[in-house]
Amino acid sequence: MGELVTMKQNGALPIPAAVVEEMQQMREALQAMAGLLRATNETMMQLQRQVRLLEKVTPSQASALNRAIRERATELCAIYMAPGCDKAVAAAIRKAVKLRFGAATAKELPRCEYEVAMAQVQGWDDYKVMKGIREKVKR
């Protein structure tokens, strides 16, 4: 409003009070619309995130994950010198993956978490679990 007074003093045409009031109402309406647009964008991002979590891995990704689990189990049995423990180690790796992602099977993993699950399988090496499995195999 201070600008309007300055404009009036510099020889500009005066702005009627009704126009100033309408401009203020339009400004408030635009600010409200901008707030609604921000809220809508945030909601859309949350919905997109939820949709990504609902999409499951493809059958070929599930079989690749299971193959990686079996290969890692074989590697760990060789490292810990515990022949014949492949199935038990694979079950332990599957259990760790299931606990992390809350999926009952490899087919139920969220598609967006596939790379993370593969990295977990490749890096899995639980000494305590492996020691227990090796002792069971030796008996």
Backbone hydrogen bonds in HBPLUS format (Angstrom, degrees):
<---DONOR---> <-ACCEPTOR-->    atom                        ^
c    i                          cat <-CA-CA->   ^        H-A-AA   ^      H-
h    n   atom  resd res      DA  || num        DHA   H-A  angle D-A-AA Bond
n    s   type  num  typ     dist DA aas  dist angle  dist       angle   num
A0004-LEU N   A0001-MET O   3.08 MM   3  5.17 125.3  2.39  97.2 110.9     1
A0005-VAL N   A0001-MET O   3.33 MM   4  6.75 152.8  2.41 149.3 155.1     2
A0006-THR N   A0002-GLY O   3.16 MM   4  6.41 157.6  2.21 143.7 149.6     3
A0007-MET N   A0003-GLU O   2.87 MM   4  6.09 158.6  1.92 149.1 154.9     4
A0008-LYS N   A0004-LEU O   3.04 MM   4  6.22 149.5  2.13 141.2 149.3     5
A0009-GLN N   A0005-VAL O   3.06 MM   4  6.37 148.5  2.16 145.6 153.6     6
A0010-ASN N   A0006-THR O   3.05 MM   4  6.32 139.0  2.23 146.3 157.3     7
A0012-ALA N   A0007-MET O   2.94 MM   5  5.24 147.6  2.05 168.6 158.2     8
A0011-GLY N   A0008-LYS O   3.43 MM   3  5.57 162.4  2.46 105.5 107.9     9
A0019-VAL N   A0016-PRO O   3.12 MM   3  5.44 124.0  2.45 104.0 117.0    10
A0020-VAL N   A0016-PRO O   3.12 MM   4  6.49 159.6  2.17 152.1 158.2    11
A0021-GLU N   A0017-ALA O   2.93 MM   4  6.12 156.4  1.99 147.8 154.0    12
A0022-GLU N   A0018-ALA O   2.99 MM   4  6.20 156.6  2.04 143.4 149.5    13
A0023-MET N   A0019-VAL O   2.88 MM   4  6.09 158.6  1.92 151.1 157.0    14
A0024-GLN N   A0020-VAL O   3.00 MM   4  6.21 151.6  2.08 144.2 151.8    15
A0025-GLN N   A0021-GLU O   3.00 MM   4  6.29 153.7  2.07 146.4 153.4    16
A0026-MET N   A0022-GLU O   2.88 MM   4  6.17 156.1  1.94 149.9 156.5    17
A0027-ARG N   A0023-MET O   2.90 MM   4  6.12 153.9  1.97 144.6 152.0    18
A0028-GLU N   A0024-GLN O   3.01 MM   4  6.28 158.6  2.06 148.0 153.0    19
A0029-ALA N   A0025-GLN O   2.91 MM   4  6.15 153.7  1.98 146.1 153.8    20
A0030-LEU N   A0026-MET O   2.89 MM   4  6.13 158.1  1.94 151.0 156.3    21
A0031-GLN N   A0027-ARG O   2.98 MM   4  6.24 152.7  2.06 146.6 154.3    22
A0032-ALA N   A0028-GLU O   2.98 MM   4  6.23 154.3  2.05 145.5 152.3    23
A0033-MET N   A0029-ALA O   2.93 MM   4  6.19 156.2  1.99 147.8 154.4    24
A0034-ALA N   A0030-LEU O   2.90 MM   4  6.10 151.9  1.98 144.5 152.2    25
A0035-GLY N   A0031-GLN O   3.04 MM   4  6.30 152.0  2.12 144.0 151.1    26
A0036-LEU N   A0032-ALA O   3.01 MM   4  6.33 155.1  2.07 147.8 154.5    27
A0037-LEU N   A0033-MET O   2.90 MM   4  6.13 153.3  1.97 147.9 155.3    28
A0038-ARG N   A0034-ALA O   3.00 MM   4  6.27 155.3  2.06 147.1 152.9    29
A0039-ALA N   A0035-GLY O   3.03 MM   4  6.29 161.1  2.07 148.0 153.1    30
A0040-THR N   A0036-LEU O   2.88 MM   4  6.08 154.2  1.95 146.7 154.1    31
A0041-ASN N   A0037-LEU O   2.94 MM   4  6.16 157.9  1.99 147.6 153.3    32
A0042-GLU N   A0038-ARG O   3.01 MM   4  6.28 158.0  2.06 150.1 155.7    33
A0043-THR N   A0039-ALA O   2.99 MM   4  6.20 158.6  2.03 147.4 153.3    34
A0044-MET N   A0040-THR O   2.89 MM   4  6.11 158.5  1.94 151.2 157.1    35
A0045-MET N   A0041-ASN O   3.00 MM   4  6.24 155.7  2.06 147.1 153.2    36
A0046-GLN N   A0042-GLU O   3.06 MM   4  6.34 155.5  2.12 146.8 153.1    37
A0047-LEU N   A0043-THR O   2.92 MM   4  6.20 157.4  1.97 151.4 157.8    38
A0048-GLN N   A0044-MET O   2.89 MM   4  6.11 157.7  1.94 150.7 156.6    39
A0049-ARG N   A0045-MET O   3.03 MM   4  6.23 154.5  2.10 144.5 151.1    40
A0050-GLN N   A0046-GLN O   3.01 MM   4  6.30 154.5  2.08 146.4 153.0    41
A0051-VAL N   A0047-LEU O   2.90 MM   4  6.15 154.6  1.97 149.6 156.7    42
A0052-ARG N   A0048-GLN O   2.99 MM   4  6.23 158.4  2.04 147.9 153.3    43
A0053-LEU N   A0049-ARG O   3.16 MM   4  6.46 146.7  2.27 140.5 149.1    44
A0054-LEU N   A0050-GLN O   3.03 MM   4  6.31 132.5  2.27 139.4 152.4    45
A0054-LEU N   A0051-VAL O   3.02 MM   3  5.00 130.0  2.28  95.5 109.5    46
A0055-GLU N   A0051-VAL O   3.13 MM   4  6.42 138.2  2.31 150.6 160.4    47
A0111-ARG N   A0055-GLU O   2.69 MM  56  5.63 165.3  1.71 149.2 149.6    48
A0057-VAL N   A0109-LEU O   3.02 MM  52  5.92 136.7  2.21 160.3 166.5    49
A0061-GLN N   A0058-THR O   3.06 MM   3  5.13 120.1  2.44  98.7 113.7    50
A0062-ALA N   A0058-THR O   2.96 MM   4  6.28 157.1  2.02 156.1 162.8    51
A0063-SER N   A0059-PRO O   2.97 MM   4  6.22 158.6  2.02 147.7 153.0    52
A0064-ALA N   A0060-SER O   2.95 MM   4  6.08 149.3  2.04 138.4 147.3    53
A0065-LEU N   A0061-GLN O   2.91 MM   4  6.11 152.1  1.99 146.1 153.4    54
A0066-ASN N   A0062-ALA O   2.98 MM   4  6.25 159.0  2.02 146.9 152.5    55
A0067-ARG N   A0063-SER O   2.88 MM   4  6.04 152.7  1.96 143.6 151.4    56
A0068-ALA N   A0064-ALA O   2.90 MM   4  6.09 154.6  1.96 144.1 151.0    57
A0069-ILE N   A0065-LEU O   2.94 MM   4  6.20 148.5  2.04 145.1 153.9    58
A0070-ARG N   A0066-ASN O   3.02 MM   4  6.32 160.0  2.06 147.2 151.7    59
A0071-GLU N   A0067-ARG O   2.93 MM   4  6.19 160.8  1.97 151.3 156.7    60
A0072-ARG N   A0068-ALA O   2.91 MM   4  6.03 160.4  1.95 145.9 151.3    61
A0073-ALA N   A0069-ILE O   2.93 MM   4  6.10 154.0  2.00 147.5 154.9    62
A0074-THR N   A0070-ARG O   3.02 MM   4  6.28 153.8  2.09 146.1 152.6    63
A0075-GLU N   A0071-GLU O   2.98 MM   4  6.27 158.7  2.03 148.8 154.6    64
A0076-LEU N   A0072-ARG O   2.94 MM   4  6.15 163.5  1.96 152.3 156.1    65
A0077-CYS N   A0073-ALA O   2.98 MM   4  6.17 152.9  2.06 145.8 153.1    66
A0078-ALA N   A0074-THR O   3.12 MM   4  6.37 151.8  2.20 145.3 152.3    67
A0079-ILE N   A0075-GLU O   2.93 MM   4  6.24 156.9  1.98 149.7 156.7    68
A0080-TYR N   A0076-LEU O   2.90 MM   4  6.02 166.3  1.92 152.9 155.7    69
A0082-ALA N   A0077-CYS O   2.88 MM   5  4.98 169.4  1.89 148.9 152.6    70
A0081-MET N   A0078-ALA O   3.27 MM   3  4.96 157.0  2.32  96.8 102.8    71
A0089-VAL N   A0085-CYS O   2.99 MM   4  6.19 164.0  2.02 163.7 168.5    72
A0090-ALA N   A0086-ASP O   2.87 MM   4  6.02 162.4  1.90 153.2 158.8    73
A0091-ALA N   A0087-LYS O   2.95 MM   4  6.10 151.5  2.03 141.7 149.3    74
A0092-ALA N   A0088-ALA O   3.04 MM   4  6.31 147.3  2.15 139.5 148.2    75
A0093-ILE N   A0089-VAL O   2.92 MM   4  6.23 156.3  1.97 153.4 159.7    76
A0094-ARG N   A0090-ALA O   2.90 MM   4  6.11 163.9  1.93 149.6 154.3    77
A0095-LYS N   A0091-ALA O   2.92 MM   4  6.05 153.8  1.99 142.1 149.5    78
A0096-ALA N   A0092-ALA O   3.05 MM   4  6.31 154.5  2.11 144.0 150.0    79
A0097-VAL N   A0093-ILE O   3.02 MM   4  6.34 158.6  2.06 152.8 158.4    80
A0098-LYS N   A0094-ARG O   2.82 MM   4  6.03 164.4  1.84 154.7 159.3    81
A0099-LEU N   A0095-LYS O   2.89 MM   4  6.06 159.4  1.93 149.6 155.0    82
A0100-ARG N   A0096-ALA O   3.06 MM   4  6.20 153.6  2.13 142.4 149.4    83
A0101-PHE N   A0097-VAL O   3.08 MM   4  6.26 161.7  2.11 154.5 158.3    84
A0102-GLY N   A0098-LYS O   2.71 MM   4  5.29 129.9  1.96 143.7 153.5    85
A0108-GLU N   A0105-THR O   3.14 MM   3  5.46 152.8  2.22 106.2 114.1    86
A0109-LEU N   A0106-ALA O   3.38 MM   3  5.59 169.9  2.39 109.0 111.0    87
A0113-GLU N   A0110-PRO O   2.98 MM   3  5.39 153.9  2.05 111.3 119.6    88
A0114-TYR N   A0111-ARG O   3.26 MM   3  5.38 169.1  2.27 111.1 112.8    89
A0117-ALA N   A0113-GLU O   2.91 MM   4  6.15 157.4  1.97 154.8 161.3    90
A0118-MET N   A0114-TYR O   2.93 MM   4  6.25 158.4  1.98 154.2 160.1    91
A0119-ALA N   A0115-GLU O   2.98 MM   4  6.20 156.6  2.04 144.6 150.9    92
A0120-GLN N   A0116-VAL O   2.91 MM   4  6.17 150.2  2.00 144.9 153.5    93
A0121-VAL N   A0117-ALA O   2.95 MM   4  6.24 157.3  2.00 150.4 156.0    94
A0122-GLN N   A0118-MET O   2.96 MM   4  6.22 165.3  1.98 151.9 155.6    95
A0123-GLY N   A0119-ALA O   3.00 MM   4  6.12 141.4  2.15 141.7 151.6    96
A0124-TRP N   A0120-GLN O   2.92 MM   4  5.80 112.6  2.38 141.9 156.8    97
A0124-TRP N   A0121-VAL O   3.32 MM   3  5.21 156.6  2.38  99.7 106.5    98
A0130-MET N   A0126-ASP O   2.92 MM   4  6.12 168.0  1.94 159.5 163.5    99
A0131-LYS N   A0127-TYR O   2.82 MM   4  5.94 157.2  1.87 152.3 158.3   100
A0132-GLY N   A0128-LYS O   3.11 MM   4  6.32 157.5  2.16 144.0 149.6   101
A0133-ILE N   A0129-VAL O   2.93 MM   4  6.22 157.4  1.99 152.3 158.7   102
A0134-ARG N   A0130-MET O   2.87 MM   4  6.03 161.8  1.90 149.5 154.8   103
A0135-GLU N   A0131-LYS O   3.03 MM   4  6.22 155.0  2.09 145.4 151.7   104
A0136-LYS N   A0132-GLY O   3.08 MM   4  6.32 152.6  2.16 142.7 150.0   105
A0137-VAL N   A0133-ILE O   2.96 MM   4  6.22 152.9  2.03 151.2 158.5   106
A0138-LYS N   A0134-ARG O   3.05 MM   4  6.25 149.8  2.14 145.1 152.8   107
